[in-house]
Amino acid sequence: MDNKQLKIFLTIARLQSFTLTAQNLNYAQSTVTTKIKLLEKELGVRLFERLGHCITLTPQGKRLLPFAEQILKLSNDAKGAISNSDLISGTLSIGAVESLCVMWLPKILKEYRLRYPNVEIALKFGNCTDFFRFLKENTIDVAFFLEKKIREEDFITEIEFPEPLALLSLPEHPLAQKESVFPEDLAGESLILTETGCSYRALFENILTQYGIKPRSVIETGNVQSIKQLAMSGLGITLLPLVAVEEECIQQRLIKLNWKGPAFEILTQVIYHKNKWISAPLKAFIELIHEMKL
């Protein structure tokens, strides 16, 4: 089992195609096929199901996935640690909830890329539960959480700041005309929410449950752009970080309701594991987010 085999394995798992993997890695397709066959022979298992043009991981392949990610990451970390070059290179793996990817991350990553073009950046999406596991397994270096204050002893919070949330509707919605909006005003309303597992959705639903409020319907999607489009189409009220809807609010395509219910106390937090080796790419990233003073 070598790094080349594992890189091919991970790329197939991501692209679900031997052909695209060969193109992506600039290998002959025969090389890709041979490397996977050798890996399967060494492990004594099938890693992929091949049904026509559809490629999926077998249960054994799914079990190999986190180990392959860790092995390649440790290999890259080791190369970076022993390099004598002053040039920062290597990999930086970042976990982030999707909503932060339309807020803070783009400007951070743009500046980071300009300064450190030789660092390979990998983004991994998920929810807070996923990121705790990824950090413990060392499959990501650092994670952006949108969550209540995290106090787990295994993790170091490098930076944190309040993330204001806004309850939003079309300007012509009846609740937009009210001077104050209370939880009971949401009874029978249609809601557009992020997917189950999202911290601020859970906070919002807990408030509604506390007041015995039942919405008429709930549309859910993990994509913030889709949520905004659905809300602007008049399909319901939504709750999003205010920074994600600044443009829509300025243009009056959405309006912030004057919420008078319990406060939405959520923080953006940048966290890594206390036992994490601080590689040069990670150190540079941490220094940058402090410098940019998000």
N, C-alpha and C positions, 0 to 999 in steps of 0.2 A: 504494500500500500504506500504510494508516494504522493507528494503534493500535487503533481500534475493530474493523477487519477482523481484525486479529491476535488480539484478545481473543476475538472470536467463534470464530475458527478453533481456538484453544487449548481453548475450552470445549466445542466439538463433539468435538474429539479426546478430551477427558476423559470426557464424558458419553455419547458415541456416539449422539447424538440431536439433531436440529434442534429438535424440539418442547421437549425439556427445556432446551436451551440458551436458547431464547426465554424460557421461564419463569424460568430462573435469572438471566438478565441483564435481565429486564423489558423485552424487545423484542417487537414483533409478529413472528410467524414469517416473514412476508413480508420483513421487514427482514433477518432472519438469512440467508434464502435469497439475497436480492439482494446482500448484502455478500459472501457467499462466491462467488457467480457473478462479481462484479466482480473479486475477488481472483484467481480462476482465469483470468479473461480477461486480466488484467494480466500474470500469470506465464506464461500460455500452456500451462498444464497442468491436469489434474484433480487435486484434492487429496483427494477422498473417493470411495470406491466406495459406491454406494447400491443395495443388493440387498434389495428389499422394505423392511422396517423396520430392517434391519441397516446400520449406517454404520461403515465402516472407512477408515483412512488408506491412500491409494495410496503407492507407493514415493516419489513426489515430495512427498507430504504429510509422510511420515516425515522426509524430508531438511529440510523447512522447519521442523519442530517445534522443534529447539534454537535456531534463529535467531530464531524468533518469541518464544520465552521470553527470550532475551537482549535483544532490542529493547525489549520491554515492561519488563523489569527495569531496563535502563539509563534508560528514560524516567522510571520512578518514582524511581530514584536521583537523576536530574537535578533533578526537582521538589523532592525533599527537600533537595538540596544548596543550592539557591538560595532556599529559603523563608526569610523573615524571622521566621517565627513561632517562639516558644519551645516551642510544643506539638510533641511528637515524633509524627510521622506518617510514612506511607510504607509500604513493604513489608519484610518480613523472611522470607527463604527459608531453611529449615533442612533439611539432609539427615540422616537417622537410620536406623539399622538397626531393624527392627521390634521386637526385644527391648527396646531402650532406651525404646520408646514405652509400655511397661507398667512402666517402672522410674523413671527420673529425669525424663524430659521432662514428664509431666503436671503435676507440682507446679511446675516451672519456668515452663511456659507459662501455668498458672493465675495465678501471681503477675505474670507479664509482662503478661498481658491486663488485670489489675486496674490496673496502673500506667500502661499505655500503650494505652488502648482504641482509639486512632485508627491503630494500626499493624495492617496486614493481614498475618497470619501464613500462610505456605504451607509445608506439610511435604512432603518428597519422600523416598520410601523406596527402598532399594536396598542394595547391599553396598559394601564398601570400594573396590573397583575402580570402581564407578559414581561414588562420591563424589569420587575424585581427578579424574575427567573432568569432573564437574559443576562443581567448584571452578575448574578450569582454563578452562572455558567460561563461567564467571561466571553460570551458571544457578541456583546457590545461593550464599548469603552465607557460610554456616558449616556444618560437619558434625560430628556426633557419631560417632566411630569406636569400635568395640569390637574392639581389635586389639593386636598386639604393638607395642612402641614404634616410632612412625613417625619416621623420620629424613630424609625427603626435604627437600632444600634449598628447594624451591618453596613449602613450607608452614610456617606458624607454629602451634605448639601453644600454645593459650592456657591450657589447664588439662588435667591428667591425674591419674589416681589408679587404684590397683589395683582390679580387679573380680573378686572371688572367684567361682570356679565350683564347682558341686557336682554330683557324680554321685548320681543319685536313683533310688529304687525305692519300691514299696509296702512298708510296714513288715513284711509277712509274707513278703516275698521272701527266699529262702535267703541271698543275699549280705548282707541287712540284719542277719543274725544273726552274721556274721563280725566278729571284732575288727579285722581288717585285710583290705582288698580290693586285690589286685594286678592288673596287666594280664592275666595268665594266667587269672584268675578270670572274665574276660569272654568266654572262648572258648565259642562255641555259644550265647551269650545273644542275645536280641532287643533291638535298640537303636531308640530314637526320637530322631531328630536333626533339627536345622535344615537348611535347604536347602544344596545345594552352593554354595560361595563364601563361606559363613559362616566367619569366622576361627577361632572356637573349635571348630567341627566339624572343620576341617582339622587343628588342633592335636591333637585327640583321635584322629582317624584316623591321623595320623602316628605317634602313640605306639603304637597297636595294630599298625600295620605294622612298626614297629621291633621289637616283641616277637613278630611272626609270628602275631598273633591274628586269627582270622576269626569275626565274629559269625554267628549263625544267620540273622538277617534284619535289615533296616534299613527303618524307616518314616521318611519325611522330609516335613517341612512347614515353611514359613516362619513359621507363626503360633504364638507362644509359648503362648497359651491352649490351642490345640489340642494342643500337645505335652504340656502338663500334664494335660489331660483323658485323653489316651491313656495316659500313664504311670499315672494314678490308676485307669484301667480294667484295669491289670495286663498291658498289652500289651508292656511292655519297660522297659528302663533308659534314662534320659536324662541329658544333661549340659546344665545351664542356669546362668546367673548366679544366685548365691545370693539376691540381692535380689529376683529375680523370683518366688521360691518361698517367701518368708518366711512368708506366711500359711498355705500348705499344710503347711509343716514344723511350725509351731506347733500346727496342728490334727491333726498326725500322719496326714494324708492321703498325704503323701510323707515319706520319710526320707532323710537325707543319709548315703550310704555312707562308711565310713572308708577313703578312697582312700589307698593308699601307693605309688602309681606316681609317675612324673615329675610335677612341679608344672605346673599350668595357669597360665602367666604371661600374663595378658591385662590390658590397660588400657582404661579409658574415657578417650577423648581428645577435646577440642573444638578443632577446627582450621579455619583459613581460609588463603586464598592470600596469599603475602607481598606481592603487588601489589594486593591488594584495597583499594578505597576504603572506609574505615570510616564508614559512614553513621550518622546519629543513632540509628536503630533498632538497628543492629548494635552500636554502642558501648554502648547501654543494656542490650542482651542480655548482652554480655560482662561488664559491671559487675555485673549481677544474678547470674550464675552464680558469680562470685567472692564476692559477698556471701552467697549461700546456702551456700557452702562444702560442696559436694556430697561 
